[in-house]
Amino acid sequence: MSACAALWRGAKAPQHFFPLIVNNQSDFEVIVYAIPSQGSGGIRIGNARPFATTTMSVSRNALQPSDILVVNIRSVGAARSVRSWTSPGVSLDSTLVAELYVRADASGNLRRSSLFTEEASAVRPPGGRRQ
């Protein structure tokens, strides 16, 4: 009986993560949030430094139904009048990698950013060969 109790307390369902490659081509650090449902607050995924490529992990519970990823990004240090940018949704599965391309204007507006997917086999790790 005590063995079952220990398993019950410590047992968790395995969590599945999806890679998100953030290519920040702006001179602003950005904070990346996943939006699990319309109208909900975001789940913070991480920060991406300026002019750098950062790989983040997005857990399945941060996705919308049917494994749809929607991100919201905010510029650190942007003008107060600048709003965050929310992407259209992209569908993920085990063969795809999500890529977020961040572009900002001088005030920190991120509306020229884009979120898309690529086949995992076609993605090159930063500074390396294809995986």
MIKEKE-947991 format. One record per residue (C-alpha): residue number from 1; residue in one letter; x, y, z. Coordinates in steps of 0.05 Angstrom, whole numbers. Layout:
<atoms>
@seq = NUM; type = A; u = X; v = Y; w = Z
...
</atoms>
This chain:
<atoms>
@seq = 1; type = M; u = 0; v = 0; w = 0
@seq = 2; type = S; u = 55; v = 50; w = 17
@seq = 3; type = A; u = 90; v = 35; w = -49
@seq = 4; type = C; u = 27; v = 53; w = -87
@seq = 5; type = A; u = 21; v = 118; w = -47
@seq = 6; type = A; u = 92; v = 138; w = -65
@seq = 7; type = L; u = 78; v = 125; w = -138
@seq = 8; type = W; u = 13; v = 164; w = -135
@seq = 9; type = R; u = 46; v = 226; w = -104
@seq = 10; type = G; u = 106; v = 227; w = -150
@seq = 11; type = A; u = 74; v = 202; w = -214
@seq = 12; type = K; u = 65; v = 254; w = -268
@seq = 13; type = A; u = 43; v = 246; w = -340
@seq = 14; type = P; u = 103; v = 254; w = -387
@seq = 15; type = Q; u = 105; v = 325; w = -414
@seq = 16; type = H; u = 118; v = 336; w = -487
@seq = 17; type = F; u = 158; v = 396; w = -510
@seq = 18; type = F; u = 164; v = 430; w = -578
@seq = 19; type = P; u = 225; v = 470; w = -599
@seq = 20; type = L; u = 218; v = 544; w = -615
@seq = 21; type = I; u = 277; v = 577; w = -649
@seq = 22; type = V; u = 276; v = 653; w = -638
@seq = 23; type = N; u = 317; v = 693; w = -688
@seq = 24; type = N; u = 317; v = 763; w = -658
@seq = 25; type = Q; u = 341; v = 811; w = -711
@seq = 26; type = S; u = 325; v = 873; w = -670
@seq = 27; type = D; u = 365; v = 914; w = -621
@seq = 28; type = F; u = 313; v = 900; w = -566
@seq = 29; type = E; u = 311; v = 841; w = -519
@seq = 30; type = V; u = 243; v = 808; w = -526
@seq = 31; type = I; u = 201; v = 768; w = -477
@seq = 32; type = V; u = 165; v = 709; w = -510
@seq = 33; type = Y; u = 98; v = 684; w = -484
@seq = 34; type = A; u = 55; v = 627; w = -509
@seq = 35; type = I; u = -20; v = 640; w = -511
@seq = 36; type = P; u = -57; v = 575; w = -492
@seq = 37; type = S; u = -127; v = 603; w = -507
@seq = 38; type = Q; u = -158; v = 666; w = -535
@seq = 39; type = G; u = -165; v = 719; w = -482
@seq = 40; type = S; u = -119; v = 684; w = -432
@seq = 41; type = G; u = -55; v = 711; w = -403
@seq = 42; type = G; u = 8; v = 684; w = -433
@seq = 43; type = I; u = 55; v = 631; w = -407
@seq = 44; type = R; u = 125; v = 659; w = -406
@seq = 45; type = I; u = 171; v = 617; w = -450
@seq = 46; type = G; u = 235; v = 659; w = -443
@seq = 47; type = N; u = 275; v = 720; w = -465
@seq = 48; type = A; u = 312; v = 728; w = -530
@seq = 49; type = R; u = 373; v = 773; w = -532
@seq = 50; type = P; u = 382; v = 824; w = -588
@seq = 51; type = F; u = 416; v = 801; w = -652
@seq = 52; type = A; u = 419; v = 729; w = -628
@seq = 53; type = T; u = 386; v = 662; w = -641
@seq = 54; type = T; u = 356; v = 628; w = -580
@seq = 55; type = T; u = 325; v = 559; w = -576
@seq = 56; type = M; u = 267; v = 553; w = -527
@seq = 57; type = S; u = 222; v = 495; w = -507
@seq = 58; type = V; u = 146; v = 502; w = -509
@seq = 59; type = S; u = 107; v = 452; w = -468
@seq = 60; type = R; u = 44; v = 421; w = -496
@seq = 61; type = N; u = 2; v = 455; w = -442
@seq = 62; type = A; u = 22; v = 523; w = -470
@seq = 63; type = L; u = -9; v = 506; w = -538
@seq = 64; type = Q; u = -79; v = 518; w = -560
@seq = 65; type = P; u = -124; v = 458; w = -577
@seq = 66; type = S; u = -99; v = 414; w = -635
@seq = 67; type = D; u = -26; v = 434; w = -619
@seq = 68; type = I; u = -32; v = 505; w = -645
@seq = 69; type = L; u = 23; v = 553; w = -623
@seq = 70; type = V; u = 7; v = 627; w = -615
@seq = 71; type = V; u = 61; v = 672; w = -586
@seq = 72; type = N; u = 60; v = 742; w = -558
@seq = 73; type = I; u = 125; v = 781; w = -556
@seq = 74; type = R; u = 142; v = 845; w = -520
@seq = 75; type = S; u = 203; v = 891; w = -529
@seq = 76; type = V; u = 242; v = 906; w = -467
@seq = 77; type = G; u = 254; v = 981; w = -464
@seq = 78; type = A; u = 207; v = 1000; w = -521
@seq = 79; type = A; u = 168; v = 1064; w = -521
@seq = 80; type = R; u = 106; v = 1062; w = -476
@seq = 81; type = S; u = 61; v = 1071; w = -535
@seq = 82; type = V; u = 86; v = 1007; w = -567
@seq = 83; type = R; u = 40; v = 947; w = -558
@seq = 84; type = S; u = 61; v = 874; w = -556
@seq = 85; type = W; u = 54; v = 832; w = -620
@seq = 86; type = T; u = 13; v = 769; w = -623
@seq = 87; type = S; u = 26; v = 719; w = -679
@seq = 88; type = P; u = -25; v = 681; w = -719
@seq = 89; type = G; u = -27; v = 608; w = -699
@seq = 90; type = V; u = 17; v = 554; w = -729
@seq = 91; type = S; u = 4; v = 479; w = -723
@seq = 92; type = L; u = 58; v = 437; w = -691
@seq = 93; type = D; u = 74; v = 363; w = -692
@seq = 94; type = S; u = 136; v = 320; w = -678
@seq = 95; type = T; u = 164; v = 332; w = -749
@seq = 96; type = L; u = 161; v = 408; w = -745
@seq = 97; type = V; u = 202; v = 463; w = -711
@seq = 98; type = A; u = 170; v = 530; w = -696
@seq = 99; type = E; u = 212; v = 591; w = -716
@seq = 100; type = L; u = 199; v = 662; w = -692
@seq = 101; type = Y; u = 233; v = 716; w = -733
@seq = 102; type = V; u = 234; v = 781; w = -693
@seq = 103; type = R; u = 239; v = 848; w = -728
@seq = 104; type = A; u = 229; v = 916; w = -694
@seq = 105; type = D; u = 230; v = 988; w = -715
@seq = 106; type = A; u = 267; v = 1043; w = -676
@seq = 107; type = S; u = 211; v = 1050; w = -625
@seq = 108; type = G; u = 208; v = 975; w = -611
@seq = 109; type = N; u = 145; v = 959; w = -652
@seq = 110; type = L; u = 147; v = 885; w = -670
@seq = 111; type = R; u = 91; v = 882; w = -722
@seq = 112; type = R; u = 139; v = 860; w = -777
@seq = 113; type = S; u = 156; v = 796; w = -738
@seq = 114; type = S; u = 133; v = 727; w = -762
@seq = 115; type = L; u = 121; v = 657; w = -735
@seq = 116; type = F; u = 126; v = 597; w = -781
@seq = 117; type = T; u = 144; v = 524; w = -781
@seq = 118; type = E; u = 197; v = 484; w = -818
@seq = 119; type = E; u = 211; v = 410; w = -823
@seq = 120; type = A; u = 257; v = 391; w = -766
@seq = 121; type = S; u = 305; v = 358; w = -815
@seq = 122; type = A; u = 314; v = 424; w = -852
@seq = 123; type = V; u = 333; v = 466; w = -791
@seq = 124; type = R; u = 406; v = 482; w = -778
@seq = 125; type = P; u = 427; v = 492; w = -706
@seq = 126; type = P; u = 460; v = 561; w = -694
@seq = 127; type = G; u = 530; v = 559; w = -722
@seq = 128; type = G; u = 526; v = 485; w = -742
@seq = 129; type = R; u = 504; v = 433; w = -791
@seq = 130; type = R; u = 434; v = 410; w = -804
@seq = 131; type = Q; u = 406; v = 365; w = -751
</atoms>
